[in-house]
Every structure is written in C-alpha cells, then in structure tokens.
Amino acid sequence: MNECKTALEIMSRNKNTIEASLAFHSNVEKMKKEFVGKLKLDLYLNAKSYPQKIVLRNMKVDNKYEKFSFGSIENIGIICFEFQDYYNKPSLGVRFLGKFRHSEFASEHKSKINRLLNENIKNKQFESSSWWPAKDKFEPFDWRSSSKPWQMMKDDTMATKILDEVLEIYKVLIENGYEIT
C-alpha cells in the first residue's frame, strides 16, 4: 500500500506531474486497445490452423465489455471469452444467448455443461451464473496491475493459450453430443 501512496504523492506533486500522469494514463489505455486489437488478429489467424475447426464468431464490445465468441452451441449459447471489467478479469466458458437463458431447458443445460467441464478439464473450476452455464476465471486473471497478459500478447502466446483452452471446451462438448457451429 505504501508504494501506491508514494506513487500518488509523486503524481499529484504539481501541475506538471499531474498533467504527465494524465497523459501517461491516456497512453496506457491506448496501448491496451492496441494490444487487444493484436489479440483479435492473432485469434483470427491462429484459429485457422487448429485441428478442430474453431469458429471465431465475433469480437465486439457488449455493454462495456469486450468479448470473443467461438462457435454457437445449438439452442444454448456460445463458447465465450469475456472481460468482466475494462480489459480485466477475463472469463472463459459457455455463455447463454439471451433467448435461451430462460428456456425450459436452461437449468438442465447449466448443470450438465458445468458438470461435464469440471469433470473433464483438469486444473479449472467452472462456476455457473444466470448468464453462464459454466465459466472459469481465465489465467492470468489480473490484467489491470500485471504485465504478464500484455507481454503474452506481445510475444504472440496469449491467442494460443486462449484457443487451446477453447479447444478443450469444444472437445468435451462435442464428445457429449453438443453440436457446435
């Protein structure tokens, strides 16, 4: 906590340091957008080379959160990588589409998909919520204060990590009779 307090004192010392701090902050946000743009391109290009055809459906800002979807699961939703905060706290899993979230089969899908992923994908802990039959905190999870995810994007390893984990979900669902398009 002392480091944060010291940094804040330095940043707010005078008009010049305040202006420099604001400019720095603005550039950090631009840098993050550029890195995520690179990640989108890497996901698109790398998905083509995977043995299981991974369909990168869309990459968009939904509400205020960026999300990437990888194929549709018939009458359920999408395999989704989504930030829970502005380029921070990503989750990966199966997300309901709105029209299926309250279907008569939603509860059944939620428990079955969650169970299947937890039983078949090791070192992950999938949870359920009203929008997610199964989601896991994608590691690295802290993108706000850690350089690791940004370095992984720079080094071209983040897209591969995401796609490898998406492929695990694909395989479990397909092996258990779910159709992904």
C-alpha positions in Angstrom: 0.0 0.0 0.0 2.9 2.4 0.7 4.1 2.1 -3.0 0.6 3.2 -4.2 0.6 6.1 -1.7 4.1 7.2 -2.8 3.2 6.9 -6.5 0.1 9.0 -5.9 2.1 11.7 -4.0 4.6 11.9 -6.8 1.8 12.0 -9.5 0.0 14.8 -7.7 3.0 16.8 -6.6 2.4 19.8 -9.0 0.7 20.8 -12.2 3.4 19.3 -14.4 3.3 15.9 -12.7 -0.5 15.8 -12.7 -0.5 16.6 -16.5 2.2 14.0 -17.1 0.3 11.4 -15.1 -2.9 12.0 -17.0 -1.1 11.8 -20.4 0.5 8.6 -19.2 -2.8 7.1 -18.2 -4.4 8.0 -21.6 -1.5 6.3 -23.4 -1.8 3.2 -21.2 -5.5 2.9 -22.3 -4.5 3.3 -26.0 -1.8 0.7 -25.5 -4.3 -1.8 -24.1 -6.6 -1.2 -27.0 -3.8 -1.8 -29.4 -2.7 -5.0 -27.7 -6.3 -6.3 -27.7 -6.6 -5.4 -31.4 -3.4 -7.5 -31.9 -5.0 -10.3 -29.8 -8.1 -10.2 -32.1 -6.0 -10.6 -35.2 -3.9 -13.3 -33.6 -7.0 -15.2 -32.6 -8.4 -15.0 -36.1 -5.2 -16.1 -37.8 -4.3 -18.8 -35.3 -7.9 -20.3 -35.2 -7.5 -21.3 -38.9 -4.6 -23.6 -38.1 -6.3 -25.6 -35.3 -7.1 -29.3 -35.9 -10.7 -28.8 -34.7 -12.2 -26.1 -36.7 -12.6 -23.3 -34.2 -15.1 -20.7 -35.5 -14.3 -17.3 -34.3 -17.9 -15.8 -34.4 -17.5 -12.2 -33.3 -15.4 -9.9 -31.4 -17.3 -7.0 -30.0 -17.9 -4.7 -27.1 -21.1 -5.9 -25.5 -22.4 -3.4 -22.9 -19.0 -2.1 -22.0 -17.1 -5.4 -22.0 -15.1 -6.9 -24.9 -16.0 -10.4 -25.7 -14.9 -13.0 -28.3 -17.2 -15.9 -29.1 -16.0 -19.2 -30.6 -18.9 -21.0 -32.2 -22.5 -21.4 -31.3 -23.9 -24.3 -29.3 -27.3 -25.1 -30.7 -30.2 -23.9 -28.5 -27.9 -22.8 -25.7 -25.3 -20.1 -26.4 -21.7 -19.6 -27.3 -18.2 -20.5 -26.1 -17.1 -17.2 -24.9 -14.0 -15.3 -23.7 -15.2 -12.1 -22.0 -13.7 -9.4 -19.8 -15.7 -8.8 -16.7 -14.2 -5.3 -16.4 -12.5 -3.0 -18.8 -9.8 -5.3 -20.2 -9.5 -7.1 -16.9 -10.8 -10.2 -15.1 -11.4 -12.4 -18.2 -13.7 -15.4 -18.0 -13.8 -18.3 -20.5 -16.6 -20.8 -20.8 -20.1 -21.4 -22.1 -22.4 -18.3 -22.1 -26.1 -18.3 -22.7 -27.6 -16.3 -25.5 -30.3 -14.1 -24.2 -33.2 -16.0 -25.7 -32.0 -19.3 -24.2 -31.2 -18.1 -20.8 -34.8 -18.5 -19.5 -35.7 -21.5 -21.7 -37.4 -24.5 -20.0 -34.1 -26.4 -20.5 -31.7 -23.7 -19.2 -31.4 -25.2 -15.7 -30.7 -28.7 -17.2 -28.1 -27.4 -19.6 -26.4 -25.3 -16.8 -25.9 -28.3 -14.5 -24.9 -30.7 -17.3 -22.4 -28.4 -19.0 -20.9 -27.3 -15.7 -20.5 -30.9 -14.5 -19.0 -32.1 -17.9 -16.4 -29.3 -18.0 -15.5 -29.7 -14.3 -15.1 -33.5 -14.7 -13.1 -33.4 -17.9 -11.0 -30.3 -17.8 -8.3 -30.5 -15.1 -6.9 -27.6 -13.1 -10.1 -25.5 -13.8 -13.0 -24.6 -11.5 -16.1 -23.8 -13.6 -18.9 -22.0 -11.9 -22.4 -21.2 -13.0 -24.4 -17.9 -13.1 -27.6 -16.7 -14.7 -25.7 -15.9 -17.9 -23.0 -18.7 -17.8 -23.8 -22.4 -17.5 -20.0 -22.8 -17.0 -17.3 -20.2 -16.7 -13.8 -20.2 -15.4 -11.5 -17.3 -14.4 -9.1 -17.2 -17.2 -5.4 -17.0 -16.0 -3.8 -14.6 -15.9 -6.9 -13.0 -14.3 -5.5 -9.7 -13.2 -4.9 -7.7 -16.3 -5.1 -4.3 -14.6 -1.9 -4.5 -12.5 0.0 -7.3 -14.0 2.3 -7.1 -17.1 2.0 -10.8 -17.8 -1.1 -10.8 -20.1 0.2 -7.8 -22.1 3.6 -9.4 -22.5 1.9 -12.6 -23.6 0.1 -10.7 -26.3 3.3 -9.0 -27.4 5.0 -12.4 -27.6 2.2 -14.0 -29.6 1.4 -16.6 -26.8 -1.9 -15.3 -25.5 -4.0 -16.2 -28.5 -2.6 -19.7 -28.4 -3.4 -20.1 -24.7 -7.0 -18.9 -25.3 -7.5 -21.1 -28.3 -6.0 -24.2 -26.5 -8.5 -23.7 -23.7 -11.4 -23.1 -26.1 -10.4 -26.4 -27.9 -10.6 -28.2 -24.6 -14.2 -27.0 -24.1 -15.1 -27.8 -27.7 -13.8 -31.4 -27.4 -15.8 -32.0 -24.1 -19.0 -30.7 -25.5 -18.7 -32.4 -28.9 -17.8 -35.8 -27.2 -21.0 -35.4 -25.2 -23.4 -34.7 -28.0 -23.4 -31.0 -28.3 -23.4 -29.5 -31.8 -21.2 -26.5 -32.3 -21.4 -24.4 -35.4 
